[in-house]
Amino acid sequence: MTVKVENPTEEKIREMKACPIWEKEESVFDWEYDNEETCLLLEGQVEVTTEDGLAVEFGKGDLVTFPKGLKCKWNIKKAVRKHYRFS
């Protein structure tokens, strides 16, 4: 399973701004996705490591999609503030 990181289009930014906001301080925790999640980072720097050892880094301005069923470890290096949507 792959974490997709991309530069959002203006249309996608407008769409994501209508979604709720989640905030989290610097921390490390395990996470599993019951549904696909798309998020737009407003602040922060994160490294997510999948259970097969693939590390993906993303930060402010990135649009990130996590597939349903993904198990990973979040390492929040700088406090995160993001819009998010579950599909």
BANU-24630 format. One record per residue (C-alpha): residue in one letter; y, z, x. Coordinates in steps of 0.5 Angstrom, whole numbers, padded with zeros to 4 digits, always signed. Layout:
! residues N
AYZX/...
! end
This chain:
! residues 87
M+0000+0000+0000/T+0007-0002+0003/V+0014+0001+0002/K+0019-0004+0001/V+0026-0004+0004/E+0031-0009+0002/N+0039-0010+0002/P+0040-0010-0006/T+0044-0015-0009/E+0051-0013-0013/E+0047-0014-0019/K+0041-0009-0017/I+0047-0004-0015/R+0050-0005-0022/E+0043-0004-0025/M+0041+0002-0021/K+0048+0006-0022/A+0046+0007-0029/C+0040+0011-0027/P+0039+0018-0026/I+0041+0021-0019/W+0036+0026-0015/E+0038+0030-0009/K+0034+0034-0004/E+0036+0037+0003/E+0033+0036+0010/S+0026+0038+0009/V+0018+0035+0010/F+0014+0035+0004/D+0008+0031+0001/W+0008+0026-0005/E+0004+0022-0009/Y+0007+0016-0014/D+0004+0016-0021/N+0008+0010-0023/E+0012+0005-0019/E+0019+0008-0016/T+0025+0004-0014/C+0031+0008-0011/L+0038+0006-0008/L+0040+0011-0003/L+0047+0013-0004/E+0047+0018+0002/G+0041+0020+0007/Q+0036+0018+0012/V+0029+0019+0011/E+0022+0017+0014/V+0016+0016+0010/T+0009+0016+0013/T+0004+0013+0009/E-0003+0016+0009/D-0006+0010+0013/G+0000+0012+0018/L+0005+0007+0017/A+0012+0010+0018/V+0018+0007+0014/E+0025+0009+0015/F+0031+0008+0011/G+0038+0010+0009/K+0044+0010+0006/G+0045+0003+0002/D+0038+0001+0002/L+0034-0001-0004/V+0027+0002-0003/T+0021+0001-0008/F+0014+0005-0008/P+0008+0003-0011/K+0004+0006-0016/G-0002+0010-0013/L+0002+0011-0006/K+0001+0018-0002/C+0005+0019+0003/K+0009+0025+0007/W+0017+0025+0006/N+0021+0027+0012/I+0028+0028+0010/K+0032+0027+0016/K+0039+0028+0013/A+0040+0030+0006/V+0039+0025+0001/R+0042+0023-0006/K+0039+0017-0009/H+0039+0013-0016/Y+0032+0013-0018/R+0028+0009-0024/F+0020+0009-0025/S+0017+0003-0028/
! end
